[in-house]
Amino acid sequence: MLWPVVPAAPAVTLTGTRKQFKGSLYIAFTNNPGAPFTVVAASNQPLALAAWNPLSGVAENSPCQFQFTDSQATNGPVRFYCVRSS
């Protein structure tokens, strides 16, 4: 039996990050139009990725252009982020 070949999803391309007013963090990236994404965060990078906290708010502003703002970025001294396909 032959299994269908499923192409791998393209890598997320980070297009920008910046600290915003009152310390929130803005992340912008590109990928396929309509692709679902989740941003996860942790204060301890070696923590298993499955244990990172999912954050809400990833938006596709125009085809292939995604953005996320973490208004809770100021709640600790260090925060690590990962964008993953949902």
N, CA, C and O atoms as a Tinker XYZ file with bonds, in Angstrom:
   344  protein
     1  N      0.844000   -1.176000    0.000000    73     2
     2  CA     0.000000    0.000000    0.000000    64     1     3
     3  C      0.890000    1.240000    0.000000    63     2     4     5
     4  O      1.858000    1.311000    0.758000    81     3
     5  N      0.576000    2.193000   -0.826000    73     3     6
     6  CA     1.303000    3.450000   -0.879000    64     5     7
     7  C      0.588000    4.498000   -0.042000    63     6     8     9
     8  O     -0.631000    4.654000   -0.119000    81     7
     9  N      1.358000    5.202000    0.746000    73     7    10
    10  CA     0.812000    6.285000    1.561000    64     9    11
    11  C      0.977000    7.587000    0.808000    63    10    12    13
    12  O      1.991000    7.794000    0.142000    81    11
    13  N     -0.005000    8.468000    0.905000    73    11    14
    14  CA     0.142000    9.761000    0.210000    64    13    15
    15  C      1.271000   10.576000    0.828000    63    14    16    17
    16  O      1.490000   10.546000    2.039000    81    15
    17  N      1.963000   11.284000   -0.002000    73    15    18
    18  CA     3.043000   12.157000    0.470000    64    17    19
    19  C      2.433000   13.488000    0.878000    63    18    20    21
    20  O      1.777000   14.156000    0.079000    81    19
    21  N      2.657000   13.861000    2.118000    73    19    22
    22  CA     2.149000   15.135000    2.632000    64    21    23
    23  C      3.334000   16.072000    2.764000    63    22    24    25
    24  O      4.264000   15.783000    3.517000    81    23
    25  N      3.322000   17.184000    2.053000    73    23    26
    26  CA     4.464000   18.099000    2.154000    64    25    27
    27  C      4.558000   18.697000    3.553000    63    26    28    29
    28  O      3.543000   18.977000    4.191000    81    27
    29  N      5.763000   18.886000    4.008000    73    27    30
    30  CA     5.981000   19.506000    5.314000    64    29    31
    31  C      5.546000   20.964000    5.260000    63    30    32    33
    32  O      5.699000   21.646000    4.246000    81    31
    33  N      5.006000   21.413000    6.366000    73    31    34
    34  CA     4.614000   22.824000    6.450000    64    33    35
    35  C      5.872000   23.683000    6.383000    63    34    36    37
    36  O      6.898000   23.314000    6.954000    81    35
    37  N      5.811000   24.808000    5.703000    73    35    38
    38  CA     6.991000   25.671000    5.646000    64    37    39
    39  C      7.304000   26.248000    7.026000    63    38    40    41
    40  O      6.417000   26.414000    7.864000    81    39
    41  N      8.546000   26.541000    7.234000    73    39    42
    42  CA     8.964000   27.134000    8.498000    64    41    43
    43  C      8.373000   28.524000    8.647000    63    42    44    45
    44  O      8.192000   29.248000    7.668000    81    43
    45  N      8.082000   28.877000    9.867000    73    43    46
    46  CA     7.620000   30.231000   10.167000    64    45    47
    47  C      8.796000   31.177000    9.920000    63    46    48    49
    48  O      9.915000   30.906000   10.355000    81    47
    49  N      8.545000   32.269000    9.234000    73    47    50
    50  CA     9.582000   33.274000    9.001000    64    49    51
    51  C      9.297000   34.484000    9.883000    63    50    52    53
    52  O      8.322000   35.205000    9.670000    81    51
    53  N     10.146000   34.694000   10.863000    73    51    54
    54  CA    10.004000   35.826000   11.762000    64    53    55
    55  C     10.322000   37.103000   10.999000    63    54    56    57
    56  O     11.386000   37.218000   10.390000    81    55
    57  N      9.402000   38.062000   11.030000    73    55    58
    58  CA     9.615000   39.314000   10.300000    64    57    59
    59  C      9.800000   40.514000   11.225000    63    58    60    61
    60  O     10.175000   41.596000   10.773000    81    59
    61  N      9.539000   40.326000   12.518000    73    59    62
    62  CA     9.754000   41.434000   13.425000    64    61    63
    63  C      9.357000   41.127000   14.849000    63    62    64    65
    64  O      8.435000   40.352000   15.099000    81    63
    65  N     10.055000   41.737000   15.772000    73    63    66
    66  CA     9.696000   41.729000   17.193000    64    65    67
    67  C     10.005000   43.104000   17.738000    63    66    68    69
    68  O     10.931000   43.775000   17.282000    81    67
    69  N      9.231000   43.512000   18.703000    73    67    70
    70  CA     9.541000   44.784000   19.361000    64    69    71
    71  C      8.814000   44.865000   20.702000    63    70    72    73
    72  O      7.721000   44.328000   20.881000    81    71
    73  N      9.452000   45.542000   21.612000    73    71    74
    74  CA     8.832000   45.833000   22.898000    64    73    75
    75  C      7.964000   47.059000   22.690000    63    74    76    77
    76  O      8.415000   48.061000   22.134000    81    75
    77  N      6.727000   46.980000   23.134000    73    75    78
    78  CA     5.790000   48.075000   22.926000    64    77    79
    79  C      5.535000   48.838000   24.214000    63    78    80    81
    80  O      6.114000   48.556000   25.263000    81    79
    81  N      4.660000   49.800000   24.096000    73    79    82
    82  CA     4.253000   50.641000   25.219000    64    81    83
    83  C      3.860000   49.779000   26.418000    63    82    84    85
    84  O      3.136000   48.797000   26.258000    81    83
    85  N      4.315000   50.123000   27.581000    73    83    86
    86  CA     4.040000   49.427000   28.839000    64    85    87
    87  C      4.598000   48.007000   28.875000    63    86    88    89
    88  O      4.158000   47.194000   29.687000    81    87
    89  N      5.571000   47.695000   27.998000    73    87    90
    90  CA     6.289000   46.434000   28.089000    64    89    91
    91  C      5.720000   45.240000   27.365000    63    90    92    93
    92  O      6.288000   44.152000   27.452000    81    91
    93  N      4.614000   45.399000   26.650000    73    91    94
    94  CA     4.091000   44.256000   25.903000    64    93    95
    95  C      5.069000   43.909000   24.776000    63    94    96    97
    96  O      5.863000   44.748000   24.351000    81    95
    97  N      5.001000   42.658000   24.297000    73    95    98
    98  CA     5.899000   42.201000   23.238000    64    97    99
    99  C      5.098000   41.905000   21.979000    63    98   100   101
   100  O      4.080000   41.215000   22.030000    81    99
   101  N      5.560000   42.428000   20.850000    73    99   102
   102  CA     4.921000   42.236000   19.545000    64   101   103
   103  C      5.790000   41.294000   18.725000    63   102   104   105
   104  O      7.004000   41.479000   18.645000    81   103
   105  N      5.171000   40.278000   18.113000    73   103   106
   106  CA     5.861000   39.329000   17.242000    64   105   107
   107  C      5.116000   39.285000   15.913000    63   106   108   109
   108  O      3.893000   39.150000   15.891000    81   107
   109  N      5.853000   39.400000   14.798000    73   107   110
   110  CA     5.260000   39.300000   13.463000    64   109   111
   111  C      5.984000   38.188000   12.702000    63   110   112   113
   112  O      7.201000   38.037000   12.815000    81   111
   113  N      5.214000   37.405000   11.916000    73   111   114
   114  CA     5.812000   36.324000   11.138000    64   113   115
   115  C      4.950000   36.032000    9.917000    63   114   116   117
   116  O      3.801000   36.467000    9.826000    81   115
   117  N      5.531000   35.285000    8.978000    73   115   118
   118  CA     4.809000   34.909000    7.762000    64   117   119
   119  C      4.747000   33.391000    7.637000    63   118   120   121
   120  O      5.569000   32.666000    8.197000    81   119
   121  N      3.740000   32.929000    6.881000    73   119   122
   122  CA     3.570000   31.525000    6.557000    64   121   123
   123  C      2.444000   31.423000    5.554000    63   122   124   125
   124  O      2.018000   32.430000    4.988000    81   123
   125  N      1.954000   30.204000    5.326000    73   123   126
   126  CA     0.871000   29.994000    4.369000    64   125   127
   127  C     -0.397000   30.726000    4.793000    63   126   128   129
   128  O     -0.686000   30.812000    5.986000    81   127
   129  N     -1.160000   31.255000    3.836000    73   127   130
   130  CA    -2.405000   31.942000    4.200000    64   129   131
   131  C     -3.382000   30.987000    4.877000    63   130   132   133
   132  O     -3.561000   29.849000    4.443000    81   131
   133  N     -4.005000   31.464000    5.937000    73   131   134
   134  CA    -5.019000   30.684000    6.639000    64   133   135
   135  C     -4.476000   29.604000    7.556000    63   134   136   137
   136  O     -5.260000   28.882000    8.171000    81   135
   137  N     -3.175000   29.469000    7.668000    73   135   138
   138  CA    -2.588000   28.444000    8.531000    64   137   139
   139  C     -2.871000   28.768000    9.997000    63   138   140   141
   140  O     -2.785000   29.928000   10.400000    81   139
   141  N     -3.210000   27.753000   10.800000    73   139   142
   142  CA    -3.493000   28.005000   12.217000    64   141   143
   143  C     -2.212000   27.954000   13.057000    63   142   144   145
   144  O     -1.400000   27.043000   12.901000    81   143
   145  N     -2.037000   28.925000   13.940000    73   143   146
   146  CA    -0.854000   28.983000   14.793000    64   145   147
   147  C     -1.238000   29.274000   16.233000    63   146   148   149
   148  O     -2.270000   29.884000   16.513000    81   147
   149  N     -0.383000   28.824000   17.136000    73   147   150
   150  CA    -0.484000   29.116000   18.556000    64   149   151
   151  C      0.885000   29.588000   19.013000    63   150   152   153
   152  O      1.905000   29.043000   18.590000    81   151
   153  N      0.915000   30.589000   19.866000    73   151   154
   154  CA     2.163000   31.013000   20.500000    64   153   155
   155  C      2.146000   30.415000   21.899000    63   154   156   157
   156  O      1.149000   30.516000   22.615000    81   155
   157  N      3.257000   29.789000   22.285000    73   155   158
   158  CA     3.392000   29.260000   23.633000    64   157   159
   159  C      4.549000   29.992000   24.311000    63   158   160   161
   160  O      5.474000   30.461000   23.648000    81   159
   161  N      4.484000   30.084000   25.636000    73   159   162
   162  CA     5.510000   30.814000   26.384000    64   161   163
   163  C      5.856000   30.074000   27.667000    63   162   164   165
   164  O      5.050000   29.323000   28.218000    81   163
   165  N      7.077000   30.309000   28.121000    73   163   166
   166  CA     7.537000   29.726000   29.385000    64   165   167
   167  C      8.599000   30.636000   29.983000    63   166   168   169
   168  O      9.283000   31.362000   29.261000    81   167
   169  N      8.734000   30.596000   31.289000    73   167   170
   170  CA     9.789000   31.370000   31.952000    64   169   171
   171  C     11.040000   30.515000   32.157000    63   170   172   173
   172  O     12.071000   31.014000   32.610000    81   171
   173  N     10.945000   29.218000   31.820000    73   171   174
   174  CA    12.049000   28.291000   31.971000    64   173   175
   175  C     12.244000   27.559000   30.641000    63   174   176   177
   176  O     11.490000   26.638000   30.330000    81   175
   177  N     13.237000   27.954000   29.862000    73   175   178
   178  CA    13.422000   27.405000   28.518000    64   177   179
   179  C     13.625000   25.892000   28.487000    63   178   180   181
   180  O     13.082000   25.249000   27.589000    81   179
   181  N     14.385000   25.273000   29.426000    73   179   182
   182  CA    14.572000   23.824000   29.358000    64   181   183
   183  C     13.304000   23.010000   29.626000    63   182   184   185
   184  O     13.300000   21.798000   29.408000    81   183
   185  N     12.250000   23.640000   30.086000    73   183   186
   186  CA    10.977000   22.962000   30.322000    64   185   187
   187  C     10.512000   22.304000   29.031000    63   186   188   189
   188  O     10.661000   22.893000   27.960000    81   187
   189  N      9.955000   21.103000   29.103000    73   187   190
   190  CA     9.451000   20.419000   27.911000    64   189   191
   191  C      8.438000   21.301000   27.202000    63   190   192   193
   192  O      7.586000   21.911000   27.848000    81   191
   193  N      8.523000   21.375000   25.869000    73   191   194
   194  CA     7.648000   22.257000   25.091000    64   193   195
   195  C      6.174000   21.979000   25.367000    63   194   196   197
   196  O      5.360000   22.901000   25.326000    81   195
   197  N      5.815000   20.732000   25.646000    73   195   198
   198  CA     4.423000   20.382000   25.946000    64   197   199
   199  C      3.929000   21.056000   27.220000    63   198   200   201
   200  O      2.722000   21.186000   27.424000    81   199
   201  N      4.855000   21.487000   28.080000    73   199   202
   202  CA     4.482000   22.128000   29.341000    64   201   203
   203  C      4.433000   23.648000   29.250000    63   202   204   205
   204  O      4.069000   24.309000   30.223000    81   203
   205  N      4.796000   24.219000   28.088000    73   203   206
   206  CA     4.737000   25.669000   27.925000    64   205   207
   207  C      3.278000   26.102000   27.889000    63   206   208   209
   208  O      2.407000   25.317000   27.513000    81   207
   209  N      3.007000   27.330000   28.272000    73   207   210
   210  CA     1.634000   27.855000   28.325000    64   209   211
   211  C      1.190000   28.398000   26.979000    63   210   212   213
   212  O      1.852000   29.265000   26.408000    81   211
   213  N      0.057000   27.887000   26.460000    73   211   214
   214  CA    -0.463000   28.456000   25.211000    64   213   215
   215  C     -1.044000   29.841000   25.467000    63   214   216   217
   216  O     -1.720000   30.064000   26.472000    81   215
   217  N     -0.779000   30.763000   24.558000    73   215   218
   218  CA    -1.295000   32.126000   24.643000    64   217   219
   219  C     -2.267000   32.338000   23.485000    63   218   220   221
   220  O     -2.129000   31.707000   22.437000    81   219
   221  N     -3.221000   33.198000   23.664000    73   219   222
   222  CA    -4.187000   33.453000   22.595000    64   221   223
   223  C     -3.864000   34.771000   21.910000    63   222   224   225
   224  O     -3.139000   35.607000   22.450000    81   223
   225  N     -4.411000   34.944000   20.720000    73   223   226
   226  CA    -4.295000   36.227000   20.063000    64   225   227
   227  C     -3.504000   36.275000   18.774000    63   226   228   229
   228  O     -3.218000   37.369000   18.286000    81   227
   229  N     -3.130000   35.120000   18.187000    73   227   230
   230  CA    -2.444000   35.163000   16.899000    64   229   231
   231  C     -3.472000   35.579000   15.847000    63   230   232   233
   232  O     -4.543000   34.981000   15.745000    81   231
   233  N     -3.141000   36.598000   15.074000    73   231   234
   234  CA    -4.061000   37.108000   14.055000    64   233   235
   235  C     -3.361000   37.154000   12.699000    63   234   236   237
   236  O     -2.169000   37.448000   12.608000    81   235
   237  N     -4.122000   36.858000   11.654000    73   235   238
   238  CA    -3.614000   36.998000   10.286000    64   237   239
   239  C     -4.181000   38.298000    9.737000    63   238   240   241
   240  O     -5.357000   38.369000    9.382000    81   239
   241  N     -3.347000   39.320000    9.669000    73   239   242
   242  CA    -3.803000   40.649000    9.244000    64   241   243
   243  C     -4.047000   40.747000    7.760000    63   242   244   245
   244  O     -4.973000   41.435000    7.330000    81   243
   245  N     -3.244000   40.082000    6.975000    73   243   246
   246  CA    -3.419000   39.986000    5.534000    64   245   247
   247  C     -2.880000   38.621000    5.139000    63   246   248   249
   248  O     -2.177000   38.000000    5.936000    81   247
   249  N     -3.177000   38.132000    3.949000    73   247   250
   250  CA    -2.725000   36.786000    3.591000    64   249   251
   251  C     -1.231000   36.596000    3.853000    63   250   252   253
   252  O     -0.399000   37.367000    3.376000    81   251
   253  N     -0.914000   35.568000    4.611000    73   251   254
   254  CA     0.466000   35.162000    4.939000    64   253   255
   255  C      1.122000   36.011000    6.022000    63   254   256   257
   256  O      2.238000   35.690000    6.431000    81   255
   257  N      0.495000   37.069000    6.501000    73   255   258
   258  CA     1.087000   37.988000    7.485000    64   257   259
   259  C      0.390000   37.815000    8.841000    63   258   260   261
   260  O     -0.780000   38.164000    8.998000    81   259
   261  N      1.125000   37.273000    9.811000    73   259   262
   262  CA     0.566000   36.997000   11.130000    64   261   263
   263  C      1.209000   37.901000   12.175000    63   262   264   265
   264  O      2.339000   38.360000   12.009000    81   263
   265  N      0.467000   38.147000   13.258000    73   263   266
   266  CA     1.029000   38.934000   14.352000    64   265   267
   267  C      0.467000   38.451000   15.675000    63   266   268   269
   268  O     -0.601000   37.843000   15.740000    81   267
   269  N      1.222000   38.739000   16.730000    73   267   270
   270  CA     0.833000   38.357000   18.080000    64   269   271
   271  C      1.387000   39.406000   19.033000    63   270   272   273
   272  O      2.517000   39.863000   18.861000    81   271
   273  N      0.604000   39.791000   20.035000    73   271   274
   274  CA     1.063000   40.712000   21.066000    64   273   275
   275  C      0.826000   40.086000   22.426000    63   274   276   277
   276  O     -0.285000   39.659000   22.736000    81   275
   277  N      1.873000   40.034000   23.237000    73   275   278
   278  CA     1.771000   39.500000   24.596000    64   277   279
   279  C      1.776000   40.661000   25.583000    63   278   280   281
   280  O      2.822000   41.238000   25.880000    81   279
   281  N      0.598000   40.991000   26.080000    73   279   282
   282  CA     0.489000   42.096000   27.040000    64   281   283
   283  C      0.940000   41.671000   28.434000    63   282   284   285
   284  O      1.099000   42.517000   29.314000    81   283
   285  N      1.150000   40.363000   28.649000    73   283   286
   286  CA     1.594000   39.856000   29.947000    64   285   287
   287  C      3.112000   39.676000   30.007000    63   286   288   289
   288  O      3.625000   39.098000   30.965000    81   287
   289  N      3.829000   40.160000   29.005000    73   287   290
   290  CA     5.285000   39.968000   28.934000    64   289   291
   291  C      6.016000   40.574000   30.124000    63   290   292   293
   292  O      7.142000   40.175000   30.422000    81   291
   293  N      5.409000   41.507000   30.792000    73   291   294
   294  CA     6.072000   42.187000   31.920000    64   293   295
   295  C      5.871000   41.464000   33.245000    63   294   296   297
   296  O      6.347000   41.940000   34.275000    81   295
   297  N      5.179000   40.326000   33.248000    73   295   298
   298  CA     4.855000   39.638000   34.505000    64   297   299
   299  C      6.002000   38.827000   35.093000    63   298   300   301
   300  O      5.824000   38.216000   36.147000    81   299
   301  N      7.137000   38.796000   34.476000    73   299   302
   302  CA     8.281000   38.055000   35.005000    64   301   303
   303  C      9.572000   38.612000   34.432000    63   302   304   305
   304  O      9.542000   39.412000   33.496000    81   303
   305  N     10.716000   38.193000   34.987000    73   303   306
   306  CA    11.984000   38.734000   34.516000    64   305   307
   307  C     12.389000   38.216000   33.134000    63   306   308   309
   308  O     13.058000   38.925000   32.382000    81   307
   309  N     11.985000   36.973000   32.788000    73   307   310
   310  CA    12.367000   36.358000   31.516000    64   309   311
   311  C     11.180000   35.574000   30.983000    63   310   312   313
   312  O     10.447000   34.946000   31.747000    81   311
   313  N     10.992000   35.614000   29.663000    73   311   314
   314  CA     9.929000   34.834000   29.036000    64   313   315
   315  C     10.414000   34.372000   27.668000    63   314   316   317
   316  O     10.932000   35.171000   26.889000    81   315
   317  N     10.248000   33.086000   27.375000    73   315   318
   318  CA    10.642000   32.503000   26.098000    64   317   319
   319  C      9.385000   32.199000   25.299000    63   318   320   321
   320  O      8.341000   31.882000   25.868000    81   319
   321  N      9.487000   32.298000   23.969000    73   319   322
   322  CA     8.329000   32.107000   23.096000    64   321   323
   323  C      8.623000   31.105000   22.000000    63   322   324   325
   324  O      9.765000   30.946000   21.569000    81   323
   325  N      7.571000   30.429000   21.555000    73   323   326
   326  CA     7.654000   29.517000   20.417000    64   325   327
   327  C      6.345000   29.634000   19.646000    63   326   328   329
   328  O      5.266000   29.644000   20.240000    81   327
   329  N      6.442000   29.723000   18.325000    73   327   330
   330  CA     5.255000   29.728000   17.465000    64   329   331
   331  C      5.129000   28.323000   16.910000    63   330   332   333
   332  O      6.076000   27.798000   16.323000    81   331
   333  N      3.964000   27.708000   17.091000    73   331   334
   334  CA     3.768000   26.354000   16.572000    64   333   335
   335  C      2.472000   26.273000   15.795000    63   334   336   337
   336  O      1.526000   27.025000   16.034000    81   335
   337  N      2.455000   25.351000   14.868000    73   335   338
   338  CA     1.265000   25.124000   14.061000    64   337   339
   339  C      0.221000   24.444000   14.944000    63   338   340   341
   340  O      0.528000   23.487000   15.654000    81   339
   341  N     -1.006000   24.942000   14.894000    73   339   342
   342  CA    -2.070000   24.398000   15.750000    64   341   343
   343  C     -2.645000   23.132000   15.188000    63   342   344
   344  O     -3.548000   22.546000   15.785000    81   343
